[in-house]
Amino acid sequence: MVVFLNEKIKVGAVFKDGTVFPKWFQCQNKKITVKEITYSWKRKNGENNLIYFSVSDGANLYELSFQPDNLLWNLEASE
């Protein structure tokens, strides 16, 4: 079951060759390690550019979003 959260989160990420890769994120005081990025895509929301990531910790799927203009991360949904 998909749960929509839209929650601001802390993320550890690697930036390489102009691309960002989330490695872990913290949600409700729990650190979740990203084992796989299953898909990523870009979208515009008004003036904001957003990069979305579908990630897995090996057991669960999560949807993260990143706003490169202001360096904010959100946990959009979990399954």
N, C-alpha and C positions, 0 to 999 in steps of 0.2 A: 504494500500500500504506500503510495506517495504522500508525503507530508510536506506541505509548502510552509517555509519558515521565514524567509526574507530577514535573516538575522546577521548583523554585523559580526565579523569574526577576525581573529588574528591568523595570519598565514605566513609560513616560511616558504619562500619561493626562490628559484634560481632564474636569473635573466641571462640568456645566451643568444648571441647573434640576433638581437632584436625580438626575441621570443621569450615569453614568461612560462615557467613550469612550476606549478604548486607542488611542494614536497610534503607539507603537513599543514594542518589547521587546528585551531583550538575552538571547541564548541562546548559551552556549559562546563568550563573548567576541565575538559577532557581533550587530550592531544590525540589527534587522529592522523596516522601516517598514510600518505597517498602511495599506494602500491602501483596504481595504473591510472593513466589518463586515457579514458576510453573514447572520448570525443571532445573537440573544442570548436567553437564557432564565434563569430563576431556579429554584433548588432548595434544599431544606433538607437538611443532613447532620447529624442529631442536633440539637444546639443551634446549629450554624453555618448562617448564610444564605450561599449562594453565588450568584454571578452568572457565567454562562458566556457566552463569546463565540466564535463561529466567525469567524475573520478571514483575510484574504488579503493577501499582499504583491504580488499580481499574477501570481505563478507557482505558489505553494504555499498550501495551506490549513493553518491551525493552530487548535487549540482552547485557549483561555485560560480560567482561572477566577480570580475575585476574591472574597476574603473581606472584606466591608466592616467586619466587627466588629474585625478586627486588621490590615487593610490589606495582606494578603498576596496575591501573585499566583503562579499556577502555570501552566506550559505542560503541559497534559494530554496532547495528542497532536499529531502533524503528519502530513501526507499529501503 
